[in-house]
Amino acid sequence: MKKRTLIAVCIVYLAVLLRITVFRSSFSLANFLQKGTLNLTLFAEYIPLMQKRRWFRFLYLFVGNIIWFVPFGVLCCCKERPIKTWKILLWGFLLSFFIESMQFIFGTGVSELDDLILNTLGVWIGVIIMKILKKGK
């Protein structure tokens, strides 16, 4: 992928990702450090959803947290010079941590430990997809 195209795709991806995670309709500077919610119990939200058989909501949250970060892993693998997998995973984790922090600071979502894990898993899946695709060439 050409460098300019890659940069443009990355900017659009990050803009969309931040729009759906931080700059939601509930975003307001008035909420700054006012309404943030923090959940450090792993998968606390998912278990009740499964118990209540709210499968669509479960899939939306669980799979969504993975899917939205797959492109990050893919895009990092598109650079001309290869990047070590551990560095891509670290960058993905840090991006997820940034988003979770911003959600807490601006009160636009629940900052959850499991989101960090699922988002990083999504990055790893993106890297694996690109490694498989590159092997096939």
C-alpha positions in Angstrom: 0.0 0.0 0.0 1.4 3.4 -0.9 2.5 5.6 2.0 0.0 8.4 1.4 -2.9 6.0 1.0 -1.9 4.1 4.2 -1.7 7.4 6.1 -5.2 8.5 4.8 -6.7 5.1 5.7 -5.2 5.3 9.2 -6.5 8.8 9.8 -10.0 7.8 8.7 -9.9 4.6 10.8 -8.8 6.5 13.9 -11.3 9.3 13.4 -14.2 6.7 13.1 -12.9 4.7 16.1 -12.7 7.8 18.3 -16.1 9.0 17.1 -17.8 5.7 18.1 -15.9 5.3 21.4 -15.2 8.8 22.8 -16.9 11.5 20.8 -20.4 10.0 21.0 -23.6 12.0 21.1 -23.2 12.1 24.9 -19.8 13.9 24.6 -19.7 17.2 26.4 -17.0 19.2 28.0 -19.4 19.8 30.8 -18.9 16.1 31.7 -15.1 16.6 32.1 -14.1 14.4 35.1 -17.7 14.3 36.2 -19.5 11.2 34.9 -16.7 8.7 34.2 -17.4 5.1 35.1 -14.6 2.5 35.8 -15.1 -1.2 35.8 -12.1 -3.3 36.8 -13.9 -6.6 37.2 -13.2 -8.8 34.2 -16.2 -9.6 32.0 -18.6 -8.3 34.7 -21.0 -7.0 32.1 -20.9 -10.0 29.8 -21.9 -12.7 32.3 -25.3 -11.1 33.1 -26.0 -10.7 29.4 -25.4 -14.4 28.8 -27.4 -15.4 31.8 -30.3 -13.3 30.6 -29.8 -14.6 27.0 -29.3 -11.2 25.6 -27.2 -12.6 22.8 -27.4 -9.7 20.4 -26.1 -7.2 23.1 -23.5 -9.7 24.2 -22.2 -10.2 20.6 -22.4 -6.5 19.9 -20.2 -5.6 22.9 -17.9 -8.7 23.0 -17.3 -9.1 19.3 -17.5 -5.4 18.6 -14.6 -4.7 21.0 -12.5 -7.2 19.0 -13.6 -6.3 15.5 -13.0 -2.5 15.9 -9.3 -3.2 16.6 -8.6 -5.7 13.8 -8.0 -2.9 11.3 -5.3 -1.5 13.6 -3.3 -4.8 13.4 -3.9 -5.0 9.7 -2.8 -1.4 9.0 0.3 -1.8 11.2 1.3 -4.7 9.0 1.0 -2.7 5.8 4.1 -0.6 6.5 7.0 -1.1 4.1 9.3 -2.0 7.0 8.0 -4.9 9.1 7.1 -4.1 12.7 7.6 -6.7 15.4 4.3 -8.3 16.5 4.9 -7.4 20.2 5.3 -3.7 19.2 2.0 -3.7 17.3 0.3 -5.3 20.2 1.8 -2.8 22.6 0.6 0.1 20.3 -2.8 -1.4 20.1 -3.0 -1.8 23.9 -1.9 1.8 24.4 -4.5 3.0 21.8 -7.2 1.1 23.7 -5.9 2.4 27.0 -6.0 6.0 25.6 -9.6 5.4 24.5 -10.7 3.9 27.8 -9.1 6.8 29.6 -10.8 9.4 27.4 -14.2 7.6 28.0 -13.6 8.0 31.7 -12.4 11.6 31.5 -15.3 12.7 29.3 -17.9 10.3 30.8 -18.8 8.9 27.4 -18.6 5.2 28.2 -17.7 2.7 30.8 -13.9 2.2 31.0 -13.4 -1.5 31.4 -10.5 -3.7 31.9 -12.0 -6.4 29.6 -12.1 -3.8 26.8 -8.3 -3.5 26.9 -8.0 -7.3 26.6 -10.6 -7.7 23.8 -9.2 -4.7 21.9 -5.7 -6.1 22.1 -7.0 -9.4 20.9 -8.5 -7.7 17.9 -5.1 -6.2 17.1 -3.5 -9.6 17.3 -6.2 -11.1 15.0 -5.4 -8.3 12.5 -1.7 -9.2 12.6 -2.5 -12.9 12.2 -4.7 -12.2 9.2 -2.0 -10.2 7.5 0.7 -12.8 8.2 -1.6 -15.5 6.6 -2.2 -13.2 3.6 1.5 -12.4 3.2 2.4 -16.1 3.3 -0.1 -16.8 0.5 1.6 -14.4 -1.9 
